[in-house]
C-alpha cells in the first residue's frame, strides 16, 4: 500500500525519511503543511487505518486541486511488506 504525504515544491527533504528536516523547513517557510492537512482531512478513530490513509490522500488531492499559490504537491512512498516470522 502506498502512503501519501503533502509537501511543497521547494522543500528539498523527504517527508517519509527525513521528517524532522522536512518539518523544520516547512515550518520555517510558514507553510504549516501538517496543520493545513489536519484541518482538511476528516480522519477519525472510528475509521480503520486504511480508511484514514484514503481520507488523507483525498484531502491532499483537494489541497492540490484548490492550491492558489501553486506550491503544494503529493509524494508517495510504497510501504514495504513485513517479513514473515518463522518459528
N, C-alpha and C positions, 0 to 999 in steps of 0.2 A: 504494500500500500504506500502510495506517495504522500508525503506530508507537504503542506504548502506554508509559505511564510510571506509576509508583506515586507518589502524593503523599498529603498529609493534608488534611483538610477545613479546617484553619486556616492553611495555607500560602498566602499571597497571590501567590506568584511562580509563573511558568510554568516547569516543568522543561525545556521544549524551547527556549525563547527567553531565559530568564533563569536559566540553570542555576546560576551562581555564587551569586546571591542566594538562589535556591531551596535550594541545598545548605547554605548558611550558616544559614538559618532552620531547616531540618530538623535539622541537627547541634546547633544551639543549643538546640533544644527537647528534645534527647536521643532523637529518633525513630530516627535512623540507618537511614533507609529504604533507601538504596543497599546497605548491608551486609546488611540483612534480606532484600532481594530476591535478593542474591547467594547467600545461604545456601539459599534455597528453589528458585531456578531451576537446572535441570540443563542448563546450556549447555555447549558443547564446541567445540573447534577442529575436531573431526571432523564437525560439523554445518554446513550451509550458513547463510548469513546469514538467509535466510527461515525456516529451521528454528529457529534461535536466537531470532528475533523471536517465533515461535509459542510457544516454550518460556517466554520472558519473559512473554508475555501469560497463559499458563496459570498461571504462578507468581503473577502479580498477582491473577488471579481467585481462586486458593486463599487468598492472604493476605486478600483482602476477605471471602471466604466464612467464614473462621475468625478474623475480626477481633474479638477480645474487647473491645477498647477502643472500637470504632466510629469510629476516626479516619482510616482509610485509604480512598482512592478511586482509581479508574483514570481517567486522562485520555488522550485520543488526539490525535494530530496526523497529518494526511494529508501524506505525502511528495509534494512537487511533482515532476512528471516532469522529467528533464533536457532542456534544449533541444537540438534537433537540430543537429548540427555540419555546416556546409556548407563545401565547399572552394572 
